[in-house]
Amino acid sequence: MHMNKKRIAAVLGLMLIGLLYAAVLVLAFIDSSFARSCLMAALFGTIVIPAVIYGYMIFVGRRDEGGDGEDGGV
């Protein structure tokens, strides 16, 4: 089950990054002044989106594992 969540998160992250770059490409072709800001957002997202997904996976993994024995045996 955990592998399925990781795969879904990875695919969603790739789709989001792809959409950011597609928007940059379209805006660059129509010569929009907003294209430079979108490029910076896409570059930022290329770094931040995978980091957020990785952090989410760590949080979910620890939360799922933490249910055993944390209550002190009560």
PDB file with one MODEL, atoms N, CA, C and O in Angstrom:
MODEL        1
ATOM      1  N   MET A   1       0.819  -1.202   0.000  1.00  0.00           N
ATOM      2  CA  MET A   1       0.000   0.000   0.000  1.00  0.00           C
ATOM      3  C   MET A   1       0.853   1.253   0.000  1.00  0.00           C
ATOM      4  O   MET A   1       0.512   2.245  -0.643  1.00  0.00           O
ATOM      5  N   HIS A   2       1.991   1.206   0.740  1.00  0.00           N
ATOM      6  CA  HIS A   2       2.856   2.382   0.809  1.00  0.00           C
ATOM      7  C   HIS A   2       3.462   2.698  -0.544  1.00  0.00           C
ATOM      8  O   HIS A   2       3.623   3.869  -0.889  1.00  0.00           O
ATOM      9  N   MET A   3       3.800   1.675  -1.318  1.00  0.00           N
ATOM     10  CA  MET A   3       4.406   1.912  -2.616  1.00  0.00           C
ATOM     11  C   MET A   3       3.420   2.596  -3.547  1.00  0.00           C
ATOM     12  O   MET A   3       3.815   3.416  -4.375  1.00  0.00           O
ATOM     13  N   ASN A   4       2.153   2.272  -3.421  1.00  0.00           N
ATOM     14  CA  ASN A   4       1.140   2.894  -4.250  1.00  0.00           C
ATOM     15  C   ASN A   4       1.034   4.387  -3.937  1.00  0.00           C
ATOM     16  O   ASN A   4       0.905   5.193  -4.858  1.00  0.00           O
ATOM     17  N   LYS A   5       1.084   4.770  -2.665  1.00  0.00           N
ATOM     18  CA  LYS A   5       1.029   6.184  -2.283  1.00  0.00           C
ATOM     19  C   LYS A   5       2.233   6.940  -2.810  1.00  0.00           C
ATOM     20  O   LYS A   5       2.108   8.072  -3.278  1.00  0.00           O
ATOM     21  N   LYS A   6       3.393   6.318  -2.735  1.00  0.00           N
ATOM     22  CA  LYS A   6       4.612   6.956  -3.234  1.00  0.00           C
ATOM     23  C   LYS A   6       4.536   7.164  -4.739  1.00  0.00           C
ATOM     24  O   LYS A   6       4.926   8.211  -5.255  1.00  0.00           O
ATOM     25  N   ARG A   7       4.037   6.165  -5.428  1.00  0.00           N
ATOM     26  CA  ARG A   7       3.932   6.267  -6.886  1.00  0.00           C
ATOM     27  C   ARG A   7       2.947   7.355  -7.284  1.00  0.00           C
ATOM     28  O   ARG A   7       3.217   8.120  -8.210  1.00  0.00           O
ATOM     29  N   ILE A   8       1.820   7.437  -6.607  1.00  0.00           N
ATOM     30  CA  ILE A   8       0.827   8.472  -6.900  1.00  0.00           C
ATOM     31  C   ILE A   8       1.402   9.851  -6.629  1.00  0.00           C
ATOM     32  O   ILE A   8       1.221  10.766  -7.432  1.00  0.00           O
ATOM     33  N   ALA A   9       2.095  10.013  -5.502  1.00  0.00           N
ATOM     34  CA  ALA A   9       2.700  11.300  -5.172  1.00  0.00           C
ATOM     35  C   ALA A   9       3.755  11.683  -6.203  1.00  0.00           C
ATOM     36  O   ALA A   9       3.848  12.850  -6.584  1.00  0.00           O
ATOM     37  N   ALA A  10       4.544  10.728  -6.654  1.00  0.00           N
ATOM     38  CA  ALA A  10       5.574  11.002  -7.650  1.00  0.00           C
ATOM     39  C   ALA A  10       4.959  11.427  -8.979  1.00  0.00           C
ATOM     40  O   ALA A  10       5.431  12.372  -9.610  1.00  0.00           O
ATOM     41  N   VAL A  11       3.921  10.741  -9.397  1.00  0.00           N
ATOM     42  CA  VAL A  11       3.267  11.087 -10.666  1.00  0.00           C
ATOM     43  C   VAL A  11       2.625  12.471 -10.572  1.00  0.00           C
ATOM     44  O   VAL A  11       2.724  13.261 -11.511  1.00  0.00           O
ATOM     45  N   LEU A  12       1.977  12.770  -9.463  1.00  0.00           N
ATOM     46  CA  LEU A  12       1.374  14.094  -9.299  1.00  0.00           C
ATOM     47  C   LEU A  12       2.437  15.188  -9.289  1.00  0.00           C
ATOM     48  O   LEU A  12       2.237  16.255  -9.870  1.00  0.00           O
ATOM     49  N   GLY A  13       3.552  14.928  -8.639  1.00  0.00           N
ATOM     50  CA  GLY A  13       4.643  15.896  -8.627  1.00  0.00           C
ATOM     51  C   GLY A  13       5.206  16.140 -10.018  1.00  0.00           C
ATOM     52  O   GLY A  13       5.462  17.283 -10.397  1.00  0.00           O
ATOM     53  N   LEU A  14       5.400  15.073 -10.777  1.00  0.00           N
ATOM     54  CA  LEU A  14       5.895  15.224 -12.143  1.00  0.00           C
ATOM     55  C   LEU A  14       4.907  15.970 -13.026  1.00  0.00           C
ATOM     56  O   LEU A  14       5.304  16.777 -13.866  1.00  0.00           O
ATOM     57  N   MET A  15       3.622  15.700 -12.837  1.00  0.00           N
ATOM     58  CA  MET A  15       2.608  16.409 -13.619  1.00  0.00           C
ATOM     59  C   MET A  15       2.605  17.901 -13.282  1.00  0.00           C
ATOM     60  O   MET A  15       2.486  18.737 -14.177  1.00  0.00           O
ATOM     61  N   LEU A  16       2.735  18.232 -12.021  1.00  0.00           N
ATOM     62  CA  LEU A  16       2.753  19.628 -11.608  1.00  0.00           C
ATOM     63  C   LEU A  16       3.968  20.358 -12.167  1.00  0.00           C
ATOM     64  O   LEU A  16       3.847  21.478 -12.663  1.00  0.00           O
ATOM     65  N   ILE A  17       5.130  19.733 -12.091  1.00  0.00           N
ATOM     66  CA  ILE A  17       6.336  20.338 -12.652  1.00  0.00           C
ATOM     67  C   ILE A  17       6.207  20.471 -14.170  1.00  0.00           C
ATOM     68  O   ILE A  17       6.598  21.492 -14.736  1.00  0.00           O
ATOM     69  N   GLY A  18       5.668  19.462 -14.822  1.00  0.00           N
ATOM     70  CA  GLY A  18       5.455  19.524 -16.269  1.00  0.00           C
ATOM     71  C   GLY A  18       4.511  20.643 -16.668  1.00  0.00           C
ATOM     72  O   GLY A  18       4.738  21.329 -17.665  1.00  0.00           O
ATOM     73  N   LEU A  19       3.446  20.827 -15.885  1.00  0.00           N
ATOM     74  CA  LEU A  19       2.509  21.921 -16.169  1.00  0.00           C
ATOM     75  C   LEU A  19       3.166  23.282 -15.993  1.00  0.00           C
ATOM     76  O   LEU A  19       2.893  24.208 -16.756  1.00  0.00           O
ATOM     77  N   LEU A  20       4.027  23.406 -14.996  1.00  0.00           N
ATOM     78  CA  LEU A  20       4.745  24.667 -14.808  1.00  0.00           C
ATOM     79  C   LEU A  20       5.614  24.982 -16.028  1.00  0.00           C
ATOM     80  O   LEU A  20       5.607  26.111 -16.518  1.00  0.00           O
ATOM     81  N   TYR A  21       6.358  23.993 -16.516  1.00  0.00           N
ATOM     82  CA  TYR A  21       7.217  24.225 -17.670  1.00  0.00           C
ATOM     83  C   TYR A  21       6.410  24.431 -18.949  1.00  0.00           C
ATOM     84  O   TYR A  21       6.831  25.198 -19.815  1.00  0.00           O
ATOM     85  N   ALA A  22       5.271  23.772 -19.088  1.00  0.00           N
ATOM     86  CA  ALA A  22       4.414  23.988 -20.256  1.00  0.00           C
ATOM     87  C   ALA A  22       3.885  25.422 -20.262  1.00  0.00           C
ATOM     88  O   ALA A  22       3.827  26.059 -21.313  1.00  0.00           O
ATOM     89  N   ALA A  23       3.500  25.927 -19.095  1.00  0.00           N
ATOM     90  CA  ALA A  23       3.034  27.312 -19.005  1.00  0.00           C
ATOM     91  C   ALA A  23       4.145  28.284 -19.375  1.00  0.00           C
ATOM     92  O   ALA A  23       3.898  29.275 -20.062  1.00  0.00           O
ATOM     93  N   VAL A  24       5.364  28.009 -18.926  1.00  0.00           N
ATOM     94  CA  VAL A  24       6.501  28.868 -19.273  1.00  0.00           C
ATOM     95  C   VAL A  24       6.728  28.864 -20.778  1.00  0.00           C
ATOM     96  O   VAL A  24       6.965  29.912 -21.379  1.00  0.00           O
ATOM     97  N   LEU A  25       6.656  27.691 -21.382  1.00  0.00           N
ATOM     98  CA  LEU A  25       6.879  27.576 -22.819  1.00  0.00           C
ATOM     99  C   LEU A  25       5.820  28.345 -23.609  1.00  0.00           C
ATOM    100  O   LEU A  25       6.153  29.070 -24.547  1.00  0.00           O
ATOM    101  N   VAL A  26       4.566  28.194 -23.243  1.00  0.00           N
ATOM    102  CA  VAL A  26       3.484  28.894 -23.936  1.00  0.00           C
ATOM    103  C   VAL A  26       3.635  30.400 -23.769  1.00  0.00           C
ATOM    104  O   VAL A  26       3.496  31.147 -24.738  1.00  0.00           O
ATOM    105  N   LEU A  27       3.916  30.853 -22.554  1.00  0.00           N
ATOM    106  CA  LEU A  27       4.071  32.289 -22.315  1.00  0.00           C
ATOM    107  C   LEU A  27       5.290  32.850 -23.036  1.00  0.00           C
ATOM    108  O   LEU A  27       5.275  34.006 -23.460  1.00  0.00           O
ATOM    109  N   ALA A  28       6.335  32.057 -23.181  1.00  0.00           N
ATOM    110  CA  ALA A  28       7.513  32.523 -23.913  1.00  0.00           C
ATOM    111  C   ALA A  28       7.196  32.680 -25.399  1.00  0.00           C
ATOM    112  O   ALA A  28       7.678  33.611 -26.045  1.00  0.00           O
ATOM    113  N   PHE A  29       6.392  31.776 -25.934  1.00  0.00           N
ATOM    114  CA  PHE A  29       6.035  31.884 -27.351  1.00  0.00           C
ATOM    115  C   PHE A  29       5.122  33.068 -27.633  1.00  0.00           C
ATOM    116  O   PHE A  29       5.219  33.674 -28.699  1.00  0.00           O
ATOM    117  N   ILE A  30       4.248  33.407 -26.711  1.00  0.00           N
ATOM    118  CA  ILE A  30       3.370  34.555 -26.943  1.00  0.00           C
ATOM    119  C   ILE A  30       4.014  35.852 -26.455  1.00  0.00           C
ATOM    120  O   ILE A  30       3.382  36.908 -26.475  1.00  0.00           O
ATOM    121  N   ASP A  31       5.269  35.771 -26.018  1.00  0.00           N
ATOM    122  CA  ASP A  31       6.081  36.924 -25.626  1.00  0.00           C
ATOM    123  C   ASP A  31       5.415  37.734 -24.517  1.00  0.00           C
ATOM    124  O   ASP A  31       5.264  38.952 -24.614  1.00  0.00           O
ATOM    125  N   SER A  32       5.029  37.039 -23.484  1.00  0.00           N
ATOM    126  CA  SER A  32       4.405  37.683 -22.334  1.00  0.00           C
ATOM    127  C   SER A  32       5.482  38.174 -21.376  1.00  0.00           C
ATOM    128  O   SER A  32       6.527  37.540 -21.227  1.00  0.00           O
ATOM    129  N   SER A  33       5.225  39.299 -20.732  1.00  0.00           N
ATOM    130  CA  SER A  33       6.164  39.806 -19.726  1.00  0.00           C
ATOM    131  C   SER A  33       6.099  38.954 -18.459  1.00  0.00           C
ATOM    132  O   SER A  33       6.996  39.011 -17.619  1.00  0.00           O
ATOM    133  N   PHE A  34       5.056  38.184 -18.332  1.00  0.00           N
ATOM    134  CA  PHE A  34       4.859  37.301 -17.179  1.00  0.00           C
ATOM    135  C   PHE A  34       5.694  36.023 -17.293  1.00  0.00           C
ATOM    136  O   PHE A  34       5.820  35.277 -16.322  1.00  0.00           O
ATOM    137  N   ALA A  35       6.267  35.768 -18.480  1.00  0.00           N
ATOM    138  CA  ALA A  35       7.007  34.531 -18.731  1.00  0.00           C
ATOM    139  C   ALA A  35       8.218  34.394 -17.818  1.00  0.00           C
ATOM    140  O   ALA A  35       8.510  33.293 -17.350  1.00  0.00           O
ATOM    141  N   ARG A  36       8.929  35.488 -17.556  1.00  0.00           N
ATOM    142  CA  ARG A  36      10.118  35.407 -16.704  1.00  0.00           C
ATOM    143  C   ARG A  36       9.738  35.012 -15.275  1.00  0.00           C
ATOM    144  O   ARG A  36      10.428  34.208 -14.648  1.00  0.00           O
ATOM    145  N   SER A  37       8.658  35.570 -14.768  1.00  0.00           N
ATOM    146  CA  SER A  37       8.198  35.205 -13.425  1.00  0.00           C
ATOM    147  C   SER A  37       7.785  33.737 -13.380  1.00  0.00           C
ATOM    148  O   SER A  37       8.057  33.044 -12.399  1.00  0.00           O
ATOM    149  N   CYS A  38       7.139  33.268 -14.422  1.00  0.00           N
ATOM    150  CA  CYS A  38       6.737  31.862 -14.479  1.00  0.00           C
ATOM    151  C   CYS A  38       7.950  30.948 -14.571  1.00  0.00           C
ATOM    152  O   CYS A  38       7.944  29.856 -14.003  1.00  0.00           O
ATOM    153  N   LEU A  39       8.989  31.377 -15.278  1.00  0.00           N
ATOM    154  CA  LEU A  39      10.206  30.579 -15.352  1.00  0.00           C
ATOM    155  C   LEU A  39      10.829  30.449 -13.966  1.00  0.00           C
ATOM    156  O   LEU A  39      11.258  29.363 -13.576  1.00  0.00           O
ATOM    157  N   MET A  40      10.881  31.538 -13.231  1.00  0.00           N
ATOM    158  CA  MET A  40      11.427  31.484 -11.880  1.00  0.00           C
ATOM    159  C   MET A  40      10.574  30.579 -10.986  1.00  0.00           C
ATOM    160  O   MET A  40      11.110  29.842 -10.158  1.00  0.00           O
ATOM    161  N   ALA A  41       9.250  30.633 -11.152  1.00  0.00           N
ATOM    162  CA  ALA A  41       8.356  29.764 -10.381  1.00  0.00           C
ATOM    163  C   ALA A  41       8.582  28.300 -10.750  1.00  0.00           C
ATOM    164  O   ALA A  41       8.554  27.432  -9.877  1.00  0.00           O
ATOM    165  N   ALA A  42       8.807  28.015 -12.039  1.00  0.00           N
ATOM    166  CA  ALA A  42       9.050  26.638 -12.475  1.00  0.00           C
ATOM    167  C   ALA A  42      10.375  26.123 -11.919  1.00  0.00           C
ATOM    168  O   ALA A  42      10.462  24.977 -11.478  1.00  0.00           O
ATOM    169  N   LEU A  43      11.397  26.959 -11.941  1.00  0.00           N
ATOM    170  CA  LEU A  43      12.687  26.540 -11.385  1.00  0.00           C
ATOM    171  C   LEU A  43      12.579  26.317  -9.882  1.00  0.00           C
ATOM    172  O   LEU A  43      13.143  25.358  -9.355  1.00  0.00           O
ATOM    173  N   PHE A  44      11.866  27.186  -9.196  1.00  0.00           N
ATOM    174  CA  PHE A  44      11.631  27.031  -7.762  1.00  0.00           C
ATOM    175  C   PHE A  44      10.862  25.739  -7.491  1.00  0.00           C
ATOM    176  O   PHE A  44      11.207  24.980  -6.584  1.00  0.00           O
ATOM    177  N   GLY A  45       9.822  25.497  -8.280  1.00  0.00           N
ATOM    178  CA  GLY A  45       9.006  24.296  -8.118  1.00  0.00           C
ATOM    179  C   GLY A  45       9.767  23.017  -8.397  1.00  0.00           C
ATOM    180  O   GLY A  45       9.473  21.980  -7.803  1.00  0.00           O
ATOM    181  N   THR A  46      10.753  23.075  -9.304  1.00  0.00           N
ATOM    182  CA  THR A  46      11.562  21.911  -9.615  1.00  0.00           C
ATOM    183  C   THR A  46      12.332  21.443  -8.386  1.00  0.00           C
ATOM    184  O   THR A  46      12.603  20.252  -8.231  1.00  0.00           O
ATOM    185  N   ILE A  47      12.678  22.372  -7.525  1.00  0.00           N
ATOM    186  CA  ILE A  47      13.408  22.030  -6.305  1.00  0.00           C
ATOM    187  C   ILE A  47      12.450  21.746  -5.149  1.00  0.00           C
ATOM    188  O   ILE A  47      12.631  20.774  -4.416  1.00  0.00           O
ATOM    189  N   VAL A  48      11.443  22.585  -4.988  1.00  0.00           N
ATOM    190  CA  VAL A  48      10.577  22.527  -3.809  1.00  0.00           C
ATOM    191  C   VAL A  48       9.571  21.376  -3.867  1.00  0.00           C
ATOM    192  O   VAL A  48       9.356  20.705  -2.857  1.00  0.00           O
ATOM    193  N   ILE A  49       8.960  21.136  -5.003  1.00  0.00           N
ATOM    194  CA  ILE A  49       7.918  20.100  -5.100  1.00  0.00           C
ATOM    195  C   ILE A  49       8.451  18.719  -4.716  1.00  0.00           C
ATOM    196  O   ILE A  49       7.822  18.041  -3.904  1.00  0.00           O
ATOM    197  N   PRO A  50       9.597  18.269  -5.271  1.00  0.00           N
ATOM    198  CA  PRO A  50      10.112  16.967  -4.826  1.00  0.00           C
ATOM    199  C   PRO A  50      10.496  16.948  -3.345  1.00  0.00           C
ATOM    200  O   PRO A  50      10.326  15.929  -2.674  1.00  0.00           O
ATOM    201  N   ALA A  51      11.011  18.070  -2.833  1.00  0.00           N
ATOM    202  CA  ALA A  51      11.379  18.125  -1.419  1.00  0.00           C
ATOM    203  C   ALA A  51      10.147  18.007  -0.526  1.00  0.00           C
ATOM    204  O   ALA A  51      10.190  17.334   0.504  1.00  0.00           O
ATOM    205  N   VAL A  52       9.059  18.653  -0.911  1.00  0.00           N
ATOM    206  CA  VAL A  52       7.813  18.575  -0.135  1.00  0.00           C
ATOM    207  C   VAL A  52       7.248  17.156  -0.186  1.00  0.00           C
ATOM    208  O   VAL A  52       6.794  16.633   0.832  1.00  0.00           O
ATOM    209  N   ILE A  53       7.274  16.539  -1.350  1.00  0.00           N
ATOM    210  CA  ILE A  53       6.779  15.165  -1.469  1.00  0.00           C
ATOM    211  C   ILE A  53       7.627  14.218  -0.622  1.00  0.00           C
ATOM    212  O   ILE A  53       7.091  13.330   0.042  1.00  0.00           O
ATOM    213  N   TYR A  54       8.946  14.403  -0.642  1.00  0.00           N
ATOM    214  CA  TYR A  54       9.834  13.567   0.165  1.00  0.00           C
ATOM    215  C   TYR A  54       9.541  13.751   1.655  1.00  0.00           C
ATOM    216  O   TYR A  54       9.476  12.776   2.404  1.00  0.00           O
ATOM    217  N   GLY A  55       9.364  14.997   2.079  1.00  0.00           N
ATOM    218  CA  GLY A  55       9.030  15.260   3.481  1.00  0.00           C
ATOM    219  C   GLY A  55       7.699  14.646   3.868  1.00  0.00           C
ATOM    220  O   GLY A  55       7.552  14.124   4.972  1.00  0.00           O
ATOM    221  N   TYR A  56       6.730  14.704   2.970  1.00  0.00           N
ATOM    222  CA  TYR A  56       5.426  14.101   3.220  1.00  0.00           C
ATOM    223  C   TYR A  56       5.554  12.587   3.392  1.00  0.00           C
ATOM    224  O   TYR A  56       4.933  11.998   4.277  1.00  0.00           O
ATOM    225  N   MET A  57       6.369  11.966   2.535  1.00  0.00           N
ATOM    226  CA  MET A  57       6.561  10.520   2.632  1.00  0.00           C
ATOM    227  C   MET A  57       7.226  10.138   3.961  1.00  0.00           C
ATOM    228  O   MET A  57       6.865   9.127   4.563  1.00  0.00           O
ATOM    229  N   ILE A  58       8.180  10.929   4.412  1.00  0.00           N
ATOM    230  CA  ILE A  58       8.821  10.657   5.697  1.00  0.00           C
ATOM    231  C   ILE A  58       7.805  10.798   6.826  1.00  0.00           C
ATOM    232  O   ILE A  58       7.745   9.956   7.723  1.00  0.00           O
ATOM    233  N   PHE A  59       7.010  11.859   6.780  1.00  0.00           N
ATOM    234  CA  PHE A  59       5.994  12.092   7.818  1.00  0.00           C
ATOM    235  C   PHE A  59       4.979  10.959   7.859  1.00  0.00           C
ATOM    236  O   PHE A  59       4.661  10.454   8.935  1.00  0.00           O
ATOM    237  N   VAL A  60       4.477  10.560   6.720  1.00  0.00           N
ATOM    238  CA  VAL A  60       3.485   9.490   6.664  1.00  0.00           C
ATOM    239  C   VAL A  60       4.095   8.169   7.114  1.00  0.00           C
ATOM    240  O   VAL A  60       3.444   7.394   7.815  1.00  0.00           O
ATOM    241  N   GLY A  61       5.335   7.904   6.722  1.00  0.00           N
ATOM    242  CA  GLY A  61       6.002   6.667   7.122  1.00  0.00           C
ATOM    243  C   GLY A  61       6.207   6.586   8.623  1.00  0.00           C
ATOM    244  O   GLY A  61       5.996   5.532   9.223  1.00  0.00           O
ATOM    245  N   ARG A  62       6.611   7.674   9.226  1.00  0.00           N
ATOM    246  CA  ARG A  62       6.817   7.681  10.677  1.00  0.00           C
ATOM    247  C   ARG A  62       5.497   7.626  11.430  1.00  0.00           C
ATOM    248  O   ARG A  62       5.410   7.013  12.494  1.00  0.00           O
ATOM    249  N   ARG A  63       4.484   8.258  10.887  1.00  0.00           N
ATOM    250  CA  ARG A  63       3.179   8.226  11.530  1.00  0.00           C
ATOM    251  C   ARG A  63       2.614   6.814  11.513  1.00  0.00           C
ATOM    252  O   ARG A  63       2.040   6.358  12.502  1.00  0.00           O
ATOM    253  N   ASP A  64       2.777   6.123  10.392  1.00  0.00           N
ATOM    254  CA  ASP A  64       2.276   4.740  10.289  1.00  0.00           C
ATOM    255  C   ASP A  64       3.060   3.791  11.179  1.00  0.00           C
ATOM    256  O   ASP A  64       2.478   2.870  11.753  1.00  0.00           O
ATOM    257  N   GLU A  65       4.361   3.990  11.310  1.00  0.00           N
ATOM    258  CA  GLU A  65       5.188   3.119  12.137  1.00  0.00           C
ATOM    259  C   GLU A  65       5.047   3.441  13.604  1.00  0.00           C
ATOM    260  O   GLU A  65       5.243   2.559  14.441  1.00  0.00           O
ATOM    261  N   GLY A  66       4.713   4.678  13.952  1.00  0.00           N
ATOM    262  CA  GLY A  66       4.714   5.125  15.341  1.00  0.00           C
ATOM    263  C   GLY A  66       3.575   4.611  16.180  1.00  0.00           C
ATOM    264  O   GLY A  66       3.554   4.893  17.378  1.00  0.00           O
ATOM    265  N   GLY A  67       2.648   3.892  15.650  1.00  0.00           N
ATOM    266  CA  GLY A  67       1.502   3.429  16.404  1.00  0.00           C
ATOM    267  C   GLY A  67       1.810   2.311  17.395  1.00  0.00           C
ATOM    268  O   GLY A  67       1.003   2.049  18.286  1.00  0.00           O
ATOM    269  N   ASP A  68       2.950   1.650  17.263  1.00  0.00           N
ATOM    270  CA  ASP A  68       3.276   0.510  18.111  1.00  0.00           C
ATOM    271  C   ASP A  68       4.213   0.930  19.242  1.00  0.00           C
ATOM    272  O   ASP A  68       5.345   1.343  18.990  1.00  0.00           O
ATOM    273  N   GLY A  69       3.753   0.827  20.462  1.00  0.00           N
ATOM    274  CA  GLY A  69       4.630   0.976  21.607  1.00  0.00           C
ATOM    275  C   GLY A  69       4.906   2.393  22.066  1.00  0.00           C
ATOM    276  O   GLY A  69       5.713   2.574  22.979  1.00  0.00           O
ATOM    277  N   GLU A  70       4.305   3.372  21.507  1.00  0.00           N
ATOM    278  CA  GLU A  70       4.569   4.748  21.933  1.00  0.00           C
ATOM    279  C   GLU A  70       3.807   5.118  23.213  1.00  0.00           C
ATOM    280  O   GLU A  70       4.161   6.083  23.890  1.00  0.00           O
ATOM    281  N   ASP A  71       2.795   4.374  23.530  1.00  0.00           N
ATOM    282  CA  ASP A  71       1.983   4.713  24.700  1.00  0.00           C
ATOM    283  C   ASP A  71       2.555   4.147  25.997  1.00  0.00           C
ATOM    284  O   ASP A  71       1.900   4.230  27.035  1.00  0.00           O
ATOM    285  N   GLY A  72       3.741   3.583  25.966  1.00  0.00           N
ATOM    286  CA  GLY A  72       4.389   3.094  27.176  1.00  0.00           C
ATOM    287  C   GLY A  72       3.844   1.779  27.678  1.00  0.00           C
ATOM    288  O   GLY A  72       4.047   1.447  28.846  1.00  0.00           O
ATOM    289  N   GLY A  73       3.164   1.021  26.851  1.00  0.00           N
ATOM    290  CA  GLY A  73       2.672  -0.280  27.248  1.00  0.00           C
ATOM    291  C   GLY A  73       1.357  -0.242  28.004  1.00  0.00           C
ATOM    292  O   GLY A  73       0.979  -1.248  28.604  1.00  0.00           O
ATOM    293  N   VAL A  74       0.663   0.849  28.001  1.00  0.00           N
ATOM    294  CA  VAL A  74      -0.610   0.968  28.724  1.00  0.00           C
ATOM    295  C   VAL A  74      -1.729   0.413  27.902  1.00  0.00           C
ATOM    296  O   VAL A  74      -2.880   0.423  28.339  1.00  0.00           O
TER     297      VAL A  74
ENDMDL
END
